Amino acid sequence: IGREMTPTEVVLHDLKYTLESLAYALFGKDVPLRWVDAYFPFTSPSLELEIYYQDMWLEVLGCGVIHPKVMEIGKREKEIGYAFGLGLERLAMVLFSIPDIRLFWTE
């Protein structure tokens, strides 16, 4: 017998679905994805999304459910939400076949 999901679990599920959909739209529906537990001070739980690119796992974004203390400080203590940040350089690397991130900062 299953149980009801907590509000945090519901938001986390929505966050993962949304970001997986974004990754598939950007990199193609066949790109391998994986979620990795992470730590960010303003979210809990926190995760990183990685894609398999050029024979290695590449982190493309960090995300998580916004920590209740942050919501309280923002006077939104009765609400729950999520946050994420994309690494634009890493996205460009995959989309435009740039082999080395250091090329963004060299002449």
Biotite code that builds the C-alpha atoms (Angstrom):
import biotite.structure as struc

atoms = struc.array([
    struc.Atom([0.000, 0.000, 0.000], chain_id="A", res_id=1, res_name="ILE", atom_name="CA", element="C"),
    struc.Atom([1.405, 3.370, -1.051], chain_id="A", res_id=2, res_name="GLY", atom_name="CA", element="C"),
    struc.Atom([1.402, 6.545, 0.957], chain_id="A", res_id=3, res_name="ARG", atom_name="CA", element="C"),
    struc.Atom([0.655, 10.126, 0.103], chain_id="A", res_id=4, res_name="GLU", atom_name="CA", element="C"),
    struc.Atom([3.618, 12.232, -0.905], chain_id="A", res_id=5, res_name="MET", atom_name="CA", element="C"),
    struc.Atom([4.660, 15.095, 1.357], chain_id="A", res_id=6, res_name="THR", atom_name="CA", element="C"),
    struc.Atom([4.487, 18.639, -0.082], chain_id="A", res_id=7, res_name="PRO", atom_name="CA", element="C"),
    struc.Atom([8.290, 18.637, -0.395], chain_id="A", res_id=8, res_name="THR", atom_name="CA", element="C"),
    struc.Atom([8.188, 15.356, -2.332], chain_id="A", res_id=9, res_name="GLU", atom_name="CA", element="C"),
    struc.Atom([5.506, 16.734, -4.671], chain_id="A", res_id=10, res_name="VAL", atom_name="CA", element="C"),
    struc.Atom([7.548, 19.872, -5.402], chain_id="A", res_id=11, res_name="VAL", atom_name="CA", element="C"),
    struc.Atom([10.739, 17.825, -5.863], chain_id="A", res_id=12, res_name="LEU", atom_name="CA", element="C"),
    struc.Atom([8.954, 15.512, -8.288], chain_id="A", res_id=13, res_name="HIS", atom_name="CA", element="C"),
    struc.Atom([7.683, 18.520, -10.278], chain_id="A", res_id=14, res_name="ASP", atom_name="CA", element="C"),
    struc.Atom([11.152, 20.108, -10.255], chain_id="A", res_id=15, res_name="LEU", atom_name="CA", element="C"),
    struc.Atom([12.816, 16.941, -11.575], chain_id="A", res_id=16, res_name="LYS", atom_name="CA", element="C"),
    struc.Atom([10.164, 16.421, -14.258], chain_id="A", res_id=17, res_name="TYR", atom_name="CA", element="C"),
    struc.Atom([10.452, 20.047, -15.393], chain_id="A", res_id=18, res_name="THR", atom_name="CA", element="C"),
    struc.Atom([14.247, 20.022, -15.575], chain_id="A", res_id=19, res_name="LEU", atom_name="CA", element="C"),
    struc.Atom([14.412, 16.611, -17.241], chain_id="A", res_id=20, res_name="GLU", atom_name="CA", element="C"),
    struc.Atom([12.008, 17.935, -19.885], chain_id="A", res_id=21, res_name="SER", atom_name="CA", element="C"),
    struc.Atom([14.255, 20.975, -20.377], chain_id="A", res_id=22, res_name="LEU", atom_name="CA", element="C"),
    struc.Atom([17.349, 18.771, -20.707], chain_id="A", res_id=23, res_name="ALA", atom_name="CA", element="C"),
    struc.Atom([15.669, 16.530, -23.275], chain_id="A", res_id=24, res_name="TYR", atom_name="CA", element="C"),
    struc.Atom([14.514, 19.588, -25.246], chain_id="A", res_id=25, res_name="ALA", atom_name="CA", element="C"),
    struc.Atom([18.050, 21.022, -25.267], chain_id="A", res_id=26, res_name="LEU", atom_name="CA", element="C"),
    struc.Atom([20.135, 17.884, -25.750], chain_id="A", res_id=27, res_name="PHE", atom_name="CA", element="C"),
    struc.Atom([17.768, 15.412, -27.379], chain_id="A", res_id=28, res_name="GLY", atom_name="CA", element="C"),
    struc.Atom([15.394, 12.807, -26.001], chain_id="A", res_id=29, res_name="LYS", atom_name="CA", element="C"),
    struc.Atom([18.057, 10.091, -25.970], chain_id="A", res_id=30, res_name="ASP", atom_name="CA", element="C"),
    struc.Atom([20.658, 11.877, -23.810], chain_id="A", res_id=31, res_name="VAL", atom_name="CA", element="C"),
    struc.Atom([21.454, 9.891, -20.647], chain_id="A", res_id=32, res_name="PRO", atom_name="CA", element="C"),
    struc.Atom([20.626, 11.868, -17.480], chain_id="A", res_id=33, res_name="LEU", atom_name="CA", element="C"),
    struc.Atom([21.323, 11.275, -13.820], chain_id="A", res_id=34, res_name="ARG", atom_name="CA", element="C"),
    struc.Atom([20.525, 13.040, -10.576], chain_id="A", res_id=35, res_name="TRP", atom_name="CA", element="C"),
    struc.Atom([23.249, 13.470, -7.961], chain_id="A", res_id=36, res_name="VAL", atom_name="CA", element="C"),
    struc.Atom([22.635, 14.499, -4.355], chain_id="A", res_id=37, res_name="ASP", atom_name="CA", element="C"),
    struc.Atom([24.253, 17.848, -3.624], chain_id="A", res_id=38, res_name="ALA", atom_name="CA", element="C"),
    struc.Atom([24.459, 20.565, -1.013], chain_id="A", res_id=39, res_name="TYR", atom_name="CA", element="C"),
    struc.Atom([23.377, 24.144, -1.586], chain_id="A", res_id=40, res_name="PHE", atom_name="CA", element="C"),
    struc.Atom([22.793, 26.338, 1.488], chain_id="A", res_id=41, res_name="PRO", atom_name="CA", element="C"),
    struc.Atom([19.391, 27.681, 0.439], chain_id="A", res_id=42, res_name="PHE", atom_name="CA", element="C"),
    struc.Atom([17.709, 24.462, -0.718], chain_id="A", res_id=43, res_name="THR", atom_name="CA", element="C"),
    struc.Atom([16.908, 21.130, 0.896], chain_id="A", res_id=44, res_name="SER", atom_name="CA", element="C"),
    struc.Atom([16.909, 18.623, -0.633], chain_id="A", res_id=45, res_name="PRO", atom_name="CA", element="C"),
    struc.Atom([19.468, 19.739, -3.214], chain_id="A", res_id=46, res_name="SER", atom_name="CA", element="C"),
    struc.Atom([20.450, 17.993, -6.456], chain_id="A", res_id=47, res_name="LEU", atom_name="CA", element="C"),
    struc.Atom([22.618, 18.343, -9.531], chain_id="A", res_id=48, res_name="GLU", atom_name="CA", element="C"),
    struc.Atom([21.534, 17.165, -12.971], chain_id="A", res_id=49, res_name="LEU", atom_name="CA", element="C"),
    struc.Atom([24.231, 15.598, -15.111], chain_id="A", res_id=50, res_name="GLU", atom_name="CA", element="C"),
    struc.Atom([24.192, 14.514, -18.735], chain_id="A", res_id=51, res_name="ILE", atom_name="CA", element="C"),
    struc.Atom([26.485, 11.987, -20.366], chain_id="A", res_id=52, res_name="TYR", atom_name="CA", element="C"),
    struc.Atom([28.609, 13.885, -22.886], chain_id="A", res_id=53, res_name="TYR", atom_name="CA", element="C"),
    struc.Atom([31.855, 12.894, -24.640], chain_id="A", res_id=54, res_name="GLN", atom_name="CA", element="C"),
    struc.Atom([32.305, 9.754, -22.518], chain_id="A", res_id=55, res_name="ASP", atom_name="CA", element="C"),
    struc.Atom([31.880, 11.559, -19.210], chain_id="A", res_id=56, res_name="MET", atom_name="CA", element="C"),
    struc.Atom([29.169, 12.883, -16.888], chain_id="A", res_id=57, res_name="TRP", atom_name="CA", element="C"),
    struc.Atom([28.836, 16.668, -17.125], chain_id="A", res_id=58, res_name="LEU", atom_name="CA", element="C"),
    struc.Atom([27.003, 18.735, -14.514], chain_id="A", res_id=59, res_name="GLU", atom_name="CA", element="C"),
    struc.Atom([24.618, 21.134, -16.249], chain_id="A", res_id=60, res_name="VAL", atom_name="CA", element="C"),
    struc.Atom([22.575, 22.523, -13.375], chain_id="A", res_id=61, res_name="LEU", atom_name="CA", element="C"),
    struc.Atom([22.008, 22.641, -9.650], chain_id="A", res_id=62, res_name="GLY", atom_name="CA", element="C"),
    struc.Atom([18.602, 22.783, -8.014], chain_id="A", res_id=63, res_name="CYS", atom_name="CA", element="C"),
    struc.Atom([16.502, 22.049, -4.970], chain_id="A", res_id=64, res_name="GLY", atom_name="CA", element="C"),
    struc.Atom([13.436, 22.731, -2.896], chain_id="A", res_id=65, res_name="VAL", atom_name="CA", element="C"),
    struc.Atom([13.767, 26.148, -1.277], chain_id="A", res_id=66, res_name="ILE", atom_name="CA", element="C"),
    struc.Atom([14.662, 25.794, 2.407], chain_id="A", res_id=67, res_name="HIS", atom_name="CA", element="C"),
    struc.Atom([11.787, 26.680, 4.776], chain_id="A", res_id=68, res_name="PRO", atom_name="CA", element="C"),
    struc.Atom([13.953, 29.284, 6.570], chain_id="A", res_id=69, res_name="LYS", atom_name="CA", element="C"),
    struc.Atom([14.457, 31.115, 3.268], chain_id="A", res_id=70, res_name="VAL", atom_name="CA", element="C"),
    struc.Atom([10.716, 31.104, 2.680], chain_id="A", res_id=71, res_name="MET", atom_name="CA", element="C"),
    struc.Atom([10.171, 32.391, 6.214], chain_id="A", res_id=72, res_name="GLU", atom_name="CA", element="C"),
    struc.Atom([12.630, 35.261, 5.711], chain_id="A", res_id=73, res_name="ILE", atom_name="CA", element="C"),
    struc.Atom([10.773, 36.131, 2.512], chain_id="A", res_id=74, res_name="GLY", atom_name="CA", element="C"),
    struc.Atom([7.481, 36.115, 4.429], chain_id="A", res_id=75, res_name="LYS", atom_name="CA", element="C"),
    struc.Atom([6.275, 33.127, 2.384], chain_id="A", res_id=76, res_name="ARG", atom_name="CA", element="C"),
    struc.Atom([6.391, 30.549, 5.175], chain_id="A", res_id=77, res_name="GLU", atom_name="CA", element="C"),
    struc.Atom([3.104, 28.961, 4.084], chain_id="A", res_id=78, res_name="LYS", atom_name="CA", element="C"),
    struc.Atom([4.429, 28.340, 0.575], chain_id="A", res_id=79, res_name="GLU", atom_name="CA", element="C"),
    struc.Atom([6.889, 25.900, -0.946], chain_id="A", res_id=80, res_name="ILE", atom_name="CA", element="C"),
    struc.Atom([8.896, 26.257, -4.125], chain_id="A", res_id=81, res_name="GLY", atom_name="CA", element="C"),
    struc.Atom([12.013, 25.293, -5.980], chain_id="A", res_id=82, res_name="TYR", atom_name="CA", element="C"),
    struc.Atom([15.081, 27.001, -7.397], chain_id="A", res_id=83, res_name="ALA", atom_name="CA", element="C"),
    struc.Atom([17.600, 26.061, -10.065], chain_id="A", res_id=84, res_name="PHE", atom_name="CA", element="C"),
    struc.Atom([20.596, 27.494, -11.856], chain_id="A", res_id=85, res_name="GLY", atom_name="CA", element="C"),
    struc.Atom([21.957, 26.528, -15.247], chain_id="A", res_id=86, res_name="LEU", atom_name="CA", element="C"),
    struc.Atom([25.633, 26.566, -16.179], chain_id="A", res_id=87, res_name="GLY", atom_name="CA", element="C"),
    struc.Atom([25.406, 28.453, -19.474], chain_id="A", res_id=88, res_name="LEU", atom_name="CA", element="C"),
    struc.Atom([28.981, 27.650, -20.472], chain_id="A", res_id=89, res_name="GLU", atom_name="CA", element="C"),
    struc.Atom([28.371, 23.937, -20.043], chain_id="A", res_id=90, res_name="ARG", atom_name="CA", element="C"),
    struc.Atom([25.166, 24.136, -22.056], chain_id="A", res_id=91, res_name="LEU", atom_name="CA", element="C"),
    struc.Atom([27.013, 25.932, -24.846], chain_id="A", res_id=92, res_name="ALA", atom_name="CA", element="C"),
    struc.Atom([29.739, 23.265, -24.763], chain_id="A", res_id=93, res_name="MET", atom_name="CA", element="C"),
    struc.Atom([27.222, 20.545, -25.495], chain_id="A", res_id=94, res_name="VAL", atom_name="CA", element="C"),
    struc.Atom([25.069, 22.471, -27.949], chain_id="A", res_id=95, res_name="LEU", atom_name="CA", element="C"),
    struc.Atom([27.990, 23.793, -30.004], chain_id="A", res_id=96, res_name="PHE", atom_name="CA", element="C"),
    struc.Atom([30.510, 20.944, -29.528], chain_id="A", res_id=97, res_name="SER", atom_name="CA", element="C"),
    struc.Atom([33.033, 23.071, -27.624], chain_id="A", res_id=98, res_name="ILE", atom_name="CA", element="C"),
    struc.Atom([35.606, 20.599, -26.269], chain_id="A", res_id=99, res_name="PRO", atom_name="CA", element="C"),
    struc.Atom([37.065, 22.583, -23.345], chain_id="A", res_id=100, res_name="ASP", atom_name="CA", element="C"),
    struc.Atom([35.407, 25.081, -20.995], chain_id="A", res_id=101, res_name="ILE", atom_name="CA", element="C"),
    struc.Atom([38.635, 27.115, -20.825], chain_id="A", res_id=102, res_name="ARG", atom_name="CA", element="C"),
    struc.Atom([38.119, 28.179, -24.436], chain_id="A", res_id=103, res_name="LEU", atom_name="CA", element="C"),
    struc.Atom([35.484, 30.655, -23.216], chain_id="A", res_id=104, res_name="PHE", atom_name="CA", element="C"),
    struc.Atom([38.188, 32.693, -21.473], chain_id="A", res_id=105, res_name="TRP", atom_name="CA", element="C"),
    struc.Atom([41.101, 32.469, -23.907], chain_id="A", res_id=106, res_name="THR", atom_name="CA", element="C"),
    struc.Atom([41.861, 34.572, -26.948], chain_id="A", res_id=107, res_name="GLU", atom_name="CA", element="C"),
])
